[in-house]
């Protein structure tokens, strides 16, 4: 049974930083690319950062240069370092495989972690 547990969100002022963490069950983490998604109120969930099993990364244009995704294979954990935060980064952030349906449990998502950026 896949399990994804996100943490690290909070309230921060514009220009500030946060670091998100996501623990993933080993069978999911070790063989798949992983990513951070976000969903803002009234908007569809979107992929903002992705990392392959070998560490190659890719970012949505809106976060390029501000966000950094990384993974720790020993801890089955991925991270998202978010710097220079903007109000438009406010959303619930989720981690999942890339694409998400590779998690082996259909449309499964963790509880997410809320990031709120005040201007």
Backbone as XML, in Angstrom:
<?xml version="1.0"?>
<chain id="A" units="angstrom">
  <residue number="1" name="UNK">
    <atom name="N" x="0.845" y="-1.182" z="0.000"/>
    <atom name="CA" x="0.000" y="0.000" z="0.000"/>
    <atom name="C" x="0.887" y="1.241" z="0.000"/>
  </residue>
  <residue number="2" name="UNK">
    <atom name="N" x="0.725" y="2.055" z="-1.027"/>
    <atom name="CA" x="1.539" y="3.261" z="-1.124"/>
    <atom name="C" x="1.165" y="4.238" z="-0.015"/>
  </residue>
  <residue number="3" name="UNK">
    <atom name="N" x="2.147" y="4.950" z="0.465"/>
    <atom name="CA" x="1.899" y="5.979" z="1.470"/>
    <atom name="C" x="2.805" y="7.166" z="1.203"/>
  </residue>
  <residue number="4" name="UNK">
    <atom name="N" x="2.221" y="8.347" z="1.175"/>
    <atom name="CA" x="2.951" y="9.585" z="0.946"/>
    <atom name="C" x="2.580" y="10.548" z="2.063"/>
  </residue>
  <residue number="5" name="UNK">
    <atom name="N" x="3.574" y="11.086" z="2.739"/>
    <atom name="CA" x="3.325" y="11.969" z="3.882"/>
    <atom name="C" x="4.131" y="13.254" z="3.699"/>
  </residue>
  <residue number="6" name="UNK">
    <atom name="N" x="3.412" y="14.343" z="3.462"/>
    <atom name="CA" x="4.042" y="15.644" z="3.254"/>
    <atom name="C" x="4.072" y="16.452" z="4.554"/>
  </residue>
  <residue number="7" name="UNK">
    <atom name="N" x="5.095" y="17.286" z="4.688"/>
    <atom name="CA" x="5.202" y="18.152" z="5.862"/>
    <atom name="C" x="6.057" y="19.370" z="5.522"/>
  </residue>
  <residue number="8" name="UNK">
    <atom name="N" x="6.032" y="20.349" z="6.413"/>
    <atom name="CA" x="6.908" y="21.507" z="6.275"/>
    <atom name="C" x="6.253" y="22.789" z="5.822"/>
  </residue>
  <residue number="9" name="UNK">
    <atom name="N" x="4.973" y="22.735" z="5.505"/>
    <atom name="CA" x="4.300" y="23.947" z="5.068"/>
    <atom name="C" x="4.082" y="24.920" z="6.215"/>
  </residue>
  <residue number="10" name="UNK">
    <atom name="N" x="3.539" y="26.072" z="5.874"/>
    <atom name="CA" x="3.266" y="27.077" z="6.894"/>
    <atom name="C" x="2.953" y="28.413" z="6.287"/>
  </residue>
  <residue number="11" name="UNK">
    <atom name="N" x="2.920" y="29.417" z="7.153"/>
    <atom name="CA" x="2.669" y="30.792" z="6.745"/>
    <atom name="C" x="3.994" y="31.539" z="6.708"/>
  </residue>
  <residue number="12" name="UNK">
    <atom name="N" x="4.263" y="32.198" z="5.596"/>
    <atom name="CA" x="5.528" y="32.917" z="5.440"/>
    <atom name="C" x="5.272" y="34.210" z="4.670"/>
  </residue>
  <residue number="13" name="UNK">
    <atom name="N" x="6.068" y="35.215" z="4.933"/>
    <atom name="CA" x="5.935" y="36.463" z="4.193"/>
    <atom name="C" x="6.572" y="36.348" z="2.818"/>
  </residue>
  <residue number="14" name="UNK">
    <atom name="N" x="6.088" y="37.141" z="1.913"/>
    <atom name="CA" x="6.675" y="37.166" z="0.570"/>
    <atom name="C" x="8.173" y="37.429" z="0.668"/>
  </residue>
  <residue number="15" name="UNK">
    <atom name="N" x="8.931" y="36.671" z="-0.124"/>
    <atom name="CA" x="10.374" y="36.766" z="-0.084"/>
    <atom name="C" x="11.026" y="35.769" z="0.847"/>
  </residue>
  <residue number="16" name="UNK">
    <atom name="N" x="10.229" y="35.112" z="1.655"/>
    <atom name="CA" x="10.731" y="34.138" z="2.602"/>
    <atom name="C" x="10.972" y="32.778" z="1.984"/>
  </residue>
  <residue number="17" name="UNK">
    <atom name="N" x="11.320" y="31.822" z="2.862"/>
    <atom name="CA" x="11.660" y="30.466" z="2.409"/>
    <atom name="C" x="10.962" y="29.421" z="3.260"/>
  </residue>
  <residue number="18" name="UNK">
    <atom name="N" x="10.745" y="28.276" z="2.642"/>
    <atom name="CA" x="10.237" y="27.089" z="3.332"/>
    <atom name="C" x="10.891" y="25.866" z="2.712"/>
  </residue>
  <residue number="19" name="UNK">
    <atom name="N" x="10.974" y="24.814" z="3.507"/>
    <atom name="CA" x="11.466" y="23.537" z="2.995"/>
    <atom name="C" x="10.421" y="22.461" z="3.283"/>
  </residue>
  <residue number="20" name="UNK">
    <atom name="N" x="9.922" y="21.863" z="2.222"/>
    <atom name="CA" x="8.939" y="20.801" z="2.334"/>
    <atom name="C" x="9.632" y="19.450" z="2.292"/>
  </residue>
  <residue number="21" name="UNK">
    <atom name="N" x="9.029" y="18.481" z="2.988"/>
    <atom name="CA" x="9.534" y="17.118" z="2.977"/>
    <atom name="C" x="8.406" y="16.166" z="2.648"/>
  </residue>
  <residue number="22" name="UNK">
    <atom name="N" x="8.751" y="15.038" z="2.042"/>
    <atom name="CA" x="7.755" y="14.014" z="1.714"/>
    <atom name="C" x="8.384" y="12.656" z="1.902"/>
  </residue>
  <residue number="23" name="UNK">
    <atom name="N" x="7.802" y="11.883" z="2.817"/>
    <atom name="CA" x="8.215" y="10.505" z="2.994"/>
    <atom name="C" x="7.351" y="9.600" z="2.129"/>
  </residue>
  <residue number="24" name="UNK">
    <atom name="N" x="7.995" y="8.710" z="1.405"/>
    <atom name="CA" x="7.277" y="7.818" z="0.508"/>
    <atom name="C" x="7.632" y="6.377" z="0.828"/>
  </residue>
  <residue number="25" name="UNK">
    <atom name="N" x="6.658" y="5.491" z="0.646"/>
    <atom name="CA" x="6.921" y="4.072" z="0.863"/>
    <atom name="C" x="7.974" y="3.596" z="-0.137"/>
  </residue>
  <residue number="26" name="UNK">
    <atom name="N" x="8.818" y="2.699" z="0.309"/>
    <atom name="CA" x="10.001" y="2.345" z="-0.449"/>
    <atom name="C" x="9.758" y="1.833" z="-1.840"/>
  </residue>
  <residue number="27" name="UNK">
    <atom name="N" x="8.720" y="1.013" z="-2.003"/>
    <atom name="CA" x="8.468" y="0.425" z="-3.310"/>
    <atom name="C" x="8.119" y="1.485" z="-4.349"/>
  </residue>
  <residue number="28" name="UNK">
    <atom name="N" x="7.519" y="2.575" z="-3.883"/>
    <atom name="CA" x="7.161" y="3.662" z="-4.797"/>
    <atom name="C" x="8.372" y="4.528" z="-5.083"/>
  </residue>
  <residue number="29" name="UNK">
    <atom name="N" x="9.101" y="4.814" z="-4.050"/>
    <atom name="CA" x="10.175" y="5.787" z="-4.149"/>
    <atom name="C" x="11.345" y="5.289" z="-4.986"/>
  </residue>
  <residue number="30" name="UNK">
    <atom name="N" x="11.708" y="4.048" z="-4.833"/>
    <atom name="CA" x="12.974" y="3.586" z="-5.383"/>
    <atom name="C" x="12.974" y="3.422" z="-6.894"/>
  </residue>
  <residue number="31" name="UNK">
    <atom name="N" x="11.814" y="3.245" z="-7.489"/>
    <atom name="CA" x="11.791" y="2.930" z="-8.920"/>
    <atom name="C" x="11.163" y="4.013" z="-9.776"/>
  </residue>
  <residue number="32" name="UNK">
    <atom name="N" x="10.675" y="5.072" z="-9.170"/>
    <atom name="CA" x="9.946" y="6.086" z="-9.929"/>
    <atom name="C" x="10.547" y="7.478" z="-9.799"/>
  </residue>
  <residue number="33" name="UNK">
    <atom name="N" x="10.357" y="8.258" z="-10.852"/>
    <atom name="CA" x="10.567" y="9.677" z="-10.705"/>
    <atom name="C" x="9.522" y="10.224" z="-9.742"/>
  </residue>
  <residue number="34" name="UNK">
    <atom name="N" x="9.903" y="11.233" z="-8.991"/>
    <atom name="CA" x="9.008" y="11.830" z="-8.002"/>
    <atom name="C" x="8.865" y="13.315" z="-8.293"/>
  </residue>
  <residue number="35" name="UNK">
    <atom name="N" x="7.785" y="13.877" z="-7.790"/>
    <atom name="CA" x="7.573" y="15.299" z="-8.032"/>
    <atom name="C" x="6.756" y="15.962" z="-6.950"/>
  </residue>
  <residue number="36" name="UNK">
    <atom name="N" x="6.812" y="17.276" z="-6.968"/>
    <atom name="CA" x="5.955" y="18.097" z="-6.130"/>
    <atom name="C" x="4.897" y="18.753" z="-7.000"/>
  </residue>
  <residue number="37" name="UNK">
    <atom name="N" x="3.677" y="18.595" z="-6.567"/>
    <atom name="CA" x="2.535" y="19.199" z="-7.218"/>
    <atom name="C" x="1.933" y="20.235" z="-6.267"/>
  </residue>
  <residue number="38" name="UNK">
    <atom name="N" x="1.145" y="21.135" z="-6.811"/>
    <atom name="CA" x="0.430" y="22.063" z="-5.945"/>
    <atom name="C" x="-0.945" y="22.354" z="-6.518"/>
  </residue>
  <residue number="39" name="UNK">
    <atom name="N" x="-1.865" y="22.701" z="-5.617"/>
    <atom name="CA" x="-3.209" y="23.060" z="-6.031"/>
    <atom name="C" x="-3.642" y="24.292" z="-5.265"/>
  </residue>
  <residue number="40" name="UNK">
    <atom name="N" x="-3.840" y="25.368" z="-5.984"/>
    <atom name="CA" x="-4.326" y="26.606" z="-5.401"/>
    <atom name="C" x="-5.854" y="26.613" z="-5.426"/>
  </residue>
  <residue number="41" name="UNK">
    <atom name="N" x="-6.486" y="27.383" z="-4.566"/>
    <atom name="CA" x="-7.953" y="27.429" z="-4.544"/>
    <atom name="C" x="-8.532" y="27.767" z="-5.908"/>
  </residue>
  <residue number="42" name="UNK">
    <atom name="N" x="-9.481" y="26.948" z="-6.345"/>
    <atom name="CA" x="-10.147" y="27.195" z="-7.613"/>
    <atom name="C" x="-9.345" y="26.828" z="-8.844"/>
  </residue>
  <residue number="43" name="UNK">
    <atom name="N" x="-8.184" y="26.213" z="-8.643"/>
    <atom name="CA" x="-7.338" y="25.859" z="-9.775"/>
    <atom name="C" x="-7.060" y="24.362" z="-9.790"/>
  </residue>
  <residue number="44" name="UNK">
    <atom name="N" x="-6.626" y="23.878" z="-10.947"/>
    <atom name="CA" x="-6.276" y="22.466" z="-11.056"/>
    <atom name="C" x="-4.912" y="22.206" z="-10.430"/>
  </residue>
  <residue number="45" name="UNK">
    <atom name="N" x="-4.720" y="20.978" z="-10.000"/>
    <atom name="CA" x="-3.427" y="20.571" z="-9.469"/>
    <atom name="C" x="-2.405" y="20.604" z="-10.612"/>
  </residue>
  <residue number="46" name="UNK">
    <atom name="N" x="-1.200" y="21.095" z="-10.305"/>
    <atom name="CA" x="-0.166" y="21.207" z="-11.321"/>
    <atom name="C" x="1.160" y="20.699" z="-10.779"/>
  </residue>
  <residue number="47" name="UNK">
    <atom name="N" x="1.979" y="20.180" z="-11.686"/>
    <atom name="CA" x="3.314" y="19.715" z="-11.328"/>
    <atom name="C" x="4.265" y="20.905" z="-11.376"/>
  </residue>
  <residue number="48" name="UNK">
    <atom name="N" x="5.010" y="21.127" z="-10.286"/>
    <atom name="CA" x="5.919" y="22.266" z="-10.257"/>
    <atom name="C" x="7.385" y="21.866" z="-10.300"/>
  </residue>
  <residue number="49" name="UNK">
    <atom name="N" x="7.697" y="20.659" z="-9.845"/>
    <atom name="CA" x="9.096" y="20.224" z="-9.837"/>
    <atom name="C" x="9.143" y="18.705" z="-9.872"/>
  </residue>
  <residue number="50" name="UNK">
    <atom name="N" x="10.108" y="18.166" z="-10.600"/>
    <atom name="CA" x="10.231" y="16.719" z="-10.726"/>
    <atom name="C" x="11.699" y="16.318" z="-10.650"/>
  </residue>
  <residue number="51" name="UNK">
    <atom name="N" x="11.924" y="15.099" z="-10.183"/>
    <atom name="CA" x="13.288" y="14.568" z="-10.092"/>
    <atom name="C" x="13.257" y="13.091" z="-10.452"/>
  </residue>
  <residue number="52" name="UNK">
    <atom name="N" x="14.200" y="12.663" z="-11.291"/>
    <atom name="CA" x="14.272" y="11.265" z="-11.689"/>
    <atom name="C" x="14.999" y="10.448" z="-10.623"/>
  </residue>
  <residue number="53" name="UNK">
    <atom name="N" x="15.040" y="9.137" z="-10.832"/>
    <atom name="CA" x="15.743" y="8.278" z="-9.880"/>
    <atom name="C" x="17.241" y="8.575" z="-9.859"/>
  </residue>
  <residue number="54" name="UNK">
    <atom name="N" x="17.747" y="9.131" z="-10.952"/>
    <atom name="CA" x="19.175" y="9.439" z="-11.024"/>
    <atom name="C" x="19.496" y="10.887" z="-10.692"/>
  </residue>
  <residue number="55" name="UNK">
    <atom name="N" x="18.469" y="11.654" z="-10.328"/>
    <atom name="CA" x="18.712" y="13.006" z="-9.856"/>
    <atom name="C" x="18.540" y="14.126" z="-10.855"/>
  </residue>
  <residue number="56" name="UNK">
    <atom name="N" x="18.137" y="13.823" z="-12.057"/>
    <atom name="CA" x="17.852" y="14.896" z="-13.017"/>
    <atom name="C" x="16.583" y="15.617" z="-12.602"/>
  </residue>
  <residue number="57" name="UNK">
    <atom name="N" x="16.583" y="16.932" z="-12.755"/>
    <atom name="CA" x="15.456" y="17.734" z="-12.285"/>
    <atom name="C" x="14.829" y="18.545" z="-13.403"/>
  </residue>
  <residue number="58" name="UNK">
    <atom name="N" x="13.585" y="18.915" z="-13.176"/>
    <atom name="CA" x="12.859" y="19.747" z="-14.126"/>
    <atom name="C" x="11.877" y="20.600" z="-13.332"/>
  </residue>
  <residue number="59" name="UNK">
    <atom name="N" x="11.681" y="21.847" z="-13.784"/>
    <atom name="CA" x="10.840" y="22.781" z="-13.038"/>
    <atom name="C" x="9.862" y="23.495" z="-13.953"/>
  </residue>
  <residue number="60" name="UNK">
    <atom name="N" x="8.730" y="23.831" z="-13.389"/>
    <atom name="CA" x="7.798" y="24.713" z="-14.065"/>
    <atom name="C" x="8.461" y="26.093" z="-14.174"/>
  </residue>
  <residue number="61" name="UNK">
    <atom name="N" x="8.187" y="26.780" z="-15.256"/>
    <atom name="CA" x="8.835" y="28.077" z="-15.484"/>
    <atom name="C" x="8.627" y="29.045" z="-14.319"/>
  </residue>
  <residue number="62" name="UNK">
    <atom name="N" x="7.468" y="28.996" z="-13.707"/>
    <atom name="CA" x="7.138" y="29.972" z="-12.665"/>
    <atom name="C" x="7.972" y="29.801" z="-11.393"/>
  </residue>
  <residue number="63" name="UNK">
    <atom name="N" x="8.602" y="28.638" z="-11.224"/>
    <atom name="CA" x="9.387" y="28.404" z="-10.004"/>
    <atom name="C" x="10.873" y="28.216" z="-10.310"/>
  </residue>
  <residue number="64" name="UNK">
    <atom name="N" x="11.203" y="28.168" z="-11.590"/>
    <atom name="CA" x="12.606" y="27.981" z="-11.991"/>
    <atom name="C" x="13.488" y="29.045" z="-11.339"/>
  </residue>
  <residue number="65" name="UNK">
    <atom name="N" x="14.571" y="28.591" z="-10.722"/>
    <atom name="CA" x="15.496" y="29.518" z="-10.085"/>
    <atom name="C" x="15.142" y="29.856" z="-8.646"/>
  </residue>
  <residue number="66" name="UNK">
    <atom name="N" x="13.940" y="29.504" z="-8.220"/>
    <atom name="CA" x="13.515" y="29.782" z="-6.830"/>
    <atom name="C" x="13.341" y="28.516" z="-6.017"/>
  </residue>
  <residue number="67" name="UNK">
    <atom name="N" x="12.892" y="27.434" z="-6.669"/>
    <atom name="CA" x="12.635" y="26.163" z="-6.001"/>
    <atom name="C" x="13.719" y="25.162" z="-6.377"/>
  </residue>
  <residue number="68" name="UNK">
    <atom name="N" x="14.042" y="24.276" z="-5.425"/>
    <atom name="CA" x="14.989" y="23.197" z="-5.685"/>
    <atom name="C" x="14.438" y="21.901" z="-5.122"/>
  </residue>
  <residue number="69" name="UNK">
    <atom name="N" x="14.327" y="20.901" z="-5.990"/>
    <atom name="CA" x="13.859" y="19.589" z="-5.569"/>
    <atom name="C" x="15.058" y="18.682" z="-5.378"/>
  </residue>
  <residue number="70" name="UNK">
    <atom name="N" x="14.996" y="17.823" z="-4.367"/>
    <atom name="CA" x="16.070" y="16.860" z="-4.122"/>
    <atom name="C" x="15.468" y="15.601" z="-3.518"/>
  </residue>
  <residue number="71" name="UNK">
    <atom name="N" x="16.263" y="14.543" z="-3.509"/>
    <atom name="CA" x="15.774" y="13.285" z="-2.945"/>
    <atom name="C" x="16.883" y="12.590" z="-2.185"/>
  </residue>
  <residue number="72" name="UNK">
    <atom name="N" x="16.489" y="11.891" z="-1.136"/>
    <atom name="CA" x="17.412" y="11.115" z="-0.310"/>
    <atom name="C" x="16.950" y="9.672" z="-0.384"/>
  </residue>
  <residue number="73" name="UNK">
    <atom name="N" x="17.681" y="8.862" z="-1.141"/>
    <atom name="CA" x="17.266" y="7.473" z="-1.329"/>
    <atom name="C" x="17.326" y="6.684" z="-0.024"/>
  </residue>
  <residue number="74" name="UNK">
    <atom name="N" x="18.268" y="6.986" z="0.821"/>
    <atom name="CA" x="18.405" y="6.256" z="2.076"/>
    <atom name="C" x="17.209" y="6.481" z="2.998"/>
  </residue>
  <residue number="75" name="UNK">
    <atom name="N" x="16.589" y="7.655" z="2.877"/>
    <atom name="CA" x="15.462" y="7.996" z="3.745"/>
    <atom name="C" x="14.127" y="7.905" z="3.034"/>
  </residue>
  <residue number="76" name="UNK">
    <atom name="N" x="14.149" y="7.521" z="1.756"/>
    <atom name="CA" x="12.906" y="7.477" z="0.965"/>
    <atom name="C" x="12.147" y="8.802" z="1.078"/>
  </residue>
  <residue number="77" name="UNK">
    <atom name="N" x="12.866" y="9.876" z="0.934"/>
    <atom name="CA" x="12.290" y="11.200" z="1.143"/>
    <atom name="C" x="12.680" y="12.138" z="0.005"/>
  </residue>
  <residue number="78" name="UNK">
    <atom name="N" x="11.734" y="12.972" z="-0.391"/>
    <atom name="CA" x="12.061" y="14.056" z="-1.311"/>
    <atom name="C" x="11.809" y="15.379" z="-0.613"/>
  </residue>
  <residue number="79" name="UNK">
    <atom name="N" x="12.485" y="16.404" z="-1.089"/>
    <atom name="CA" x="12.408" y="17.723" z="-0.480"/>
    <atom name="C" x="12.109" y="18.761" z="-1.552"/>
  </residue>
  <residue number="80" name="UNK">
    <atom name="N" x="11.559" y="19.869" z="-1.102"/>
    <atom name="CA" x="11.391" y="21.021" z="-1.975"/>
    <atom name="C" x="11.810" y="22.258" z="-1.204"/>
  </residue>
  <residue number="81" name="UNK">
    <atom name="N" x="12.955" y="22.802" z="-1.556"/>
    <atom name="CA" x="13.419" y="24.055" z="-0.979"/>
    <atom name="C" x="12.816" y="25.189" z="-1.778"/>
  </residue>
  <residue number="82" name="UNK">
    <atom name="N" x="12.058" y="26.031" z="-1.112"/>
    <atom name="CA" x="11.361" y="27.124" z="-1.784"/>
    <atom name="C" x="11.897" y="28.449" z="-1.258"/>
  </residue>
  <residue number="83" name="UNK">
    <atom name="N" x="12.500" y="29.219" z="-2.128"/>
    <atom name="CA" x="13.044" y="30.525" z="-1.776"/>
    <atom name="C" x="12.314" y="31.619" z="-2.541"/>
  </residue>
  <residue number="84" name="UNK">
    <atom name="N" x="12.472" y="32.844" z="-2.080"/>
    <atom name="CA" x="11.868" y="34.005" z="-2.746"/>
    <atom name="C" x="10.392" y="33.768" z="-3.020"/>
  </residue>
  <residue number="85" name="UNK">
    <atom name="N" x="9.699" y="33.308" z="-2.013"/>
    <atom name="CA" x="8.287" y="32.945" z="-2.189"/>
    <atom name="C" x="7.445" y="34.154" z="-2.548"/>
  </residue>
  <residue number="86" name="UNK">
    <atom name="N" x="6.444" y="33.889" z="-3.366"/>
    <atom name="CA" x="5.509" y="34.911" z="-3.837"/>
    <atom name="C" x="4.093" y="34.518" z="-3.423"/>
  </residue>
  <residue number="87" name="UNK">
    <atom name="N" x="3.204" y="35.498" z="-3.407"/>
    <atom name="CA" x="1.821" y="35.203" z="-3.015"/>
    <atom name="C" x="1.198" y="34.147" z="-3.929"/>
  </residue>
  <residue number="88" name="UNK">
    <atom name="N" x="1.604" y="34.140" z="-5.186"/>
    <atom name="CA" x="1.032" y="33.165" z="-6.126"/>
    <atom name="C" x="1.527" y="31.749" z="-5.883"/>
  </residue>
  <residue number="89" name="UNK">
    <atom name="N" x="2.470" y="31.560" z="-4.962"/>
    <atom name="CA" x="2.895" y="30.218" z="-4.586"/>
    <atom name="C" x="1.972" y="29.606" z="-3.534"/>
  </residue>
  <residue number="90" name="UNK">
    <atom name="N" x="1.043" y="30.384" z="-3.022"/>
    <atom name="CA" x="0.101" y="29.878" z="-2.026"/>
    <atom name="C" x="-0.721" y="28.741" z="-2.614"/>
  </residue>
  <residue number="91" name="UNK">
    <atom name="N" x="-0.691" y="27.596" z="-1.941"/>
    <atom name="CA" x="-1.365" y="26.398" z="-2.429"/>
    <atom name="C" x="-1.161" y="25.274" z="-1.421"/>
  </residue>
  <residue number="92" name="UNK">
    <atom name="N" x="-1.880" y="24.189" z="-1.645"/>
    <atom name="CA" x="-1.572" y="22.939" z="-0.953"/>
    <atom name="C" x="-0.583" y="22.183" z="-1.824"/>
  </residue>
  <residue number="93" name="UNK">
    <atom name="N" x="0.520" y="21.768" z="-1.226"/>
    <atom name="CA" x="1.581" y="21.070" z="-1.945"/>
    <atom name="C" x="1.524" y="19.576" z="-1.639"/>
  </residue>
  <residue number="94" name="UNK">
    <atom name="N" x="1.634" y="18.789" z="-2.692"/>
    <atom name="CA" x="1.597" y="17.336" z="-2.597"/>
    <atom name="C" x="2.827" y="16.757" z="-3.292"/>
  </residue>
  <residue number="95" name="UNK">
    <atom name="N" x="3.255" y="15.598" z="-2.821"/>
    <atom name="CA" x="4.261" y="14.857" z="-3.578"/>
    <atom name="C" x="3.580" y="13.620" z="-4.155"/>
  </residue>
  <residue number="96" name="UNK">
    <atom name="N" x="4.165" y="13.110" z="-5.223"/>
    <atom name="CA" x="3.661" y="11.898" z="-5.839"/>
    <atom name="C" x="4.648" y="11.455" z="-6.895"/>
  </residue>
  <residue number="97" name="UNK">
    <atom name="N" x="4.402" y="10.292" z="-7.458"/>
    <atom name="CA" x="5.221" y="9.850" z="-8.572"/>
    <atom name="C" x="4.936" y="10.748" z="-9.777"/>
  </residue>
  <residue number="98" name="UNK">
    <atom name="N" x="5.831" y="10.661" z="-10.747"/>
    <atom name="CA" x="5.629" y="11.397" z="-11.992"/>
    <atom name="C" x="5.643" y="10.391" z="-13.138"/>
  </residue>
  <residue number="99" name="UNK">
    <atom name="N" x="4.533" y="10.233" z="-13.871"/>
    <atom name="CA" x="3.207" y="10.779" z="-13.567"/>
    <atom name="C" x="2.583" y="10.142" z="-12.322"/>
  </residue>
  <residue number="100" name="UNK">
    <atom name="N" x="1.545" y="10.755" z="-11.785"/>
    <atom name="CA" x="1.049" y="10.354" z="-10.469"/>
    <atom name="C" x="0.471" y="8.953" z="-10.456"/>
  </residue>
  <residue number="101" name="UNK">
    <atom name="N" x="-0.048" y="8.489" z="-11.612"/>
    <atom name="CA" x="-0.708" y="7.182" z="-11.612"/>
    <atom name="C" x="0.281" y="6.032" z="-11.468"/>
  </residue>
  <residue number="102" name="UNK">
    <atom name="N" x="1.579" y="6.322" z="-11.500"/>
    <atom name="CA" x="2.567" y="5.275" z="-11.308"/>
    <atom name="C" x="2.727" y="4.874" z="-9.844"/>
  </residue>
  <residue number="103" name="UNK">
    <atom name="N" x="1.981" y="5.522" z="-8.927"/>
    <atom name="CA" x="2.137" y="5.184" z="-7.516"/>
    <atom name="C" x="1.539" y="3.834" z="-7.165"/>
  </residue>
  <residue number="104" name="UNK">
    <atom name="N" x="0.879" y="3.195" z="-8.140"/>
    <atom name="CA" x="0.377" y="1.842" z="-7.927"/>
    <atom name="C" x="-0.964" y="1.776" z="-7.237"/>
  </residue>
  <residue number="105" name="UNK">
    <atom name="N" x="-1.548" y="2.948" z="-6.935"/>
    <atom name="CA" x="-2.828" y="2.948" z="-6.242"/>
    <atom name="C" x="-3.781" y="3.946" z="-6.870"/>
  </residue>
  <residue number="106" name="UNK">
    <atom name="N" x="-3.717" y="4.042" z="-8.192"/>
    <atom name="CA" x="-4.671" y="4.894" z="-8.887"/>
    <atom name="C" x="-4.519" y="6.353" z="-8.512"/>
  </residue>
  <residue number="107" name="UNK">
    <atom name="N" x="-5.617" y="6.996" z="-8.230"/>
    <atom name="CA" x="-5.634" y="8.427" z="-7.953"/>
    <atom name="C" x="-5.387" y="8.685" z="-6.462"/>
  </residue>
  <residue number="108" name="UNK">
    <atom name="N" x="-4.297" y="8.116" z="-5.945"/>
    <atom name="CA" x="-3.965" y="8.304" z="-4.540"/>
    <atom name="C" x="-3.127" y="9.558" z="-4.349"/>
  </residue>
  <residue number="109" name="UNK">
    <atom name="N" x="-3.473" y="10.327" z="-3.345"/>
    <atom name="CA" x="-2.696" y="11.509" z="-2.941"/>
    <atom name="C" x="-2.616" y="11.538" z="-1.426"/>
  </residue>
  <residue number="110" name="UNK">
    <atom name="N" x="-1.529" y="12.027" z="-0.903"/>
    <atom name="CA" x="-1.405" y="12.221" z="0.532"/>
    <atom name="C" x="-2.259" y="13.398" z="0.986"/>
  </residue>
  <residue number="111" name="UNK">
    <atom name="N" x="-2.096" y="13.798" z="2.228"/>
    <atom name="CA" x="-2.915" y="14.874" z="2.776"/>
    <atom name="C" x="-2.430" y="16.254" z="2.346"/>
  </residue>
  <residue number="112" name="UNK">
    <atom name="N" x="-1.226" y="16.318" z="1.836"/>
    <atom name="CA" x="-0.683" y="17.599" z="1.390"/>
    <atom name="C" x="-0.238" y="18.464" z="2.559"/>
  </residue>
  <residue number="113" name="UNK">
    <atom name="N" x="0.443" y="19.543" z="2.228"/>
    <atom name="CA" x="0.856" y="20.508" z="3.246"/>
    <atom name="C" x="0.583" y="21.916" z="2.721"/>
  </residue>
  <residue number="114" name="UNK">
    <atom name="N" x="-0.061" y="22.726" z="3.535"/>
    <atom name="CA" x="-0.489" y="24.051" z="3.121"/>
    <atom name="C" x="0.664" y="25.042" z="3.190"/>
  </residue>
  <residue number="115" name="UNK">
    <atom name="N" x="0.862" y="25.761" z="2.097"/>
    <atom name="CA" x="1.821" y="26.862" z="2.051"/>
    <atom name="C" x="1.035" y="28.144" z="1.787"/>
  </residue>
  <residue number="116" name="UNK">
    <atom name="N" x="1.182" y="29.092" z="2.688"/>
    <atom name="CA" x="0.510" y="30.372" z="2.537"/>
    <atom name="C" x="1.548" y="31.486" z="2.572"/>
  </residue>
  <residue number="117" name="UNK">
    <atom name="N" x="1.580" y="32.277" z="1.504"/>
    <atom name="CA" x="2.540" y="33.366" z="1.394"/>
    <atom name="C" x="1.780" y="34.683" z="1.480"/>
  </residue>
  <residue number="118" name="UNK">
    <atom name="N" x="2.100" y="35.461" z="2.492"/>
    <atom name="CA" x="1.422" y="36.742" z="2.670"/>
    <atom name="C" x="2.235" y="37.855" z="2.003"/>
  </residue>
  <residue number="119" name="UNK">
    <atom name="N" x="1.506" y="38.759" z="1.378"/>
    <atom name="CA" x="2.195" y="39.852" z="0.667"/>
    <atom name="C" x="2.301" y="41.100" z="1.530"/>
  </residue>
</chain>
